[in-house]
Amino acid sequence: MFCTALRPSKALDGVNGVQVVPRSPFALEEINQQREFQSTHDKSFFTANQPLLMQVWQQRPSCLRPVRCCMKGDQNFQETVANVLTSLPFIVLGIQAPRKNLNSKLYANSLIGVGVASTLYHSSRGKLRMYLRWADYTMIATATVCLSRALRNENPKLLMAASALLLPVQPLMVSAVHTGMMKKLHIPSLS
């Protein structure tokens, strides 16, 4: 009985993503290139299971994946300068926007955020650019949500909660929904 407890069952062999471990799931054991045994049992749960957590994160559904980014960036220096310069008016508009109530203050501040995120994104290079593109898209979607809230204070609470939850992972979808709502409510002749 003791020997069978140390041998993992073969029933789950070949199942994608399943690994049967006869030892504690909270301990990660590694053998480096010199064949020295290393145990991380004394480390924290997150440190010991980082490969597992990364694997789970990589297998999340596509609807929960952020916007994909090319690392190439602007084609030349002039394009970078033009993109940064066209981001600056958002900051100016946000500073000058009316701030008569909380919703209009949030919208004005989100415009400033769009300008800052866009400026940082367009002036970045390397691996950081991927994260700043996500921040840029998310800030644009945040401004759209804030504008729809400032224009119509009675937005359904469920919609606003869903928008807040989806904002980090699907900013383009959130922007599309709120833009469509504003179009339907404020420009009925175009609907």
Phi, psi and omega in degrees: 000321180295321181291323180290335178289333180274340179268126179288151177292146179269001185296329183259007177299136177089351178282125184299125175086000181254130177226118180271125183242127182284347182260188180299133178290350181266002178244134178246126181245136181230148172241116183280185185295336178273010180063031176267136183275130178231133178243140179249024183300329182277354179277172181291164180302315183291322178292316182293329184253020182302317177299321179294316180296321178295321179295317178297317180299319181289338182264009180295154181296156184298332179292343179257008178268141179288174181299133178285151185226137170274143184271000187294311179084198180293153184286328181205176183296322181296322178294321177298314180298315180297318180293320179293317180296325179282350175276333185295326178300333177297322178295315180297314179298320179296323179291323183270354182294146178295145182232059186279337177213179184300317182295322178288328175294318178298318179295316179299316179293326178292327175296319176298318178299321177299315180297316180293313181298318180294318178298314179297317180298310185289339178264001183270164176217164174076204184293330179300330182302322181300316181287324179288331174294317176300316179297322179297309180297320180293322179292323176298316179295322178298317178297323178295316178297316180296322178294316180296327177288322180291326180282326183222104185287346185263027178301141180302137182296325179295319178297317180293322177293317178296320178297317179296322179289322183275344184307314182289334185254335180223063184297326181292322178294318179298317178300316181297317181297312183288327175294318177298320178297316181294321179297314182296320184279325189252348178226068185297334181293336179273348184283000000 
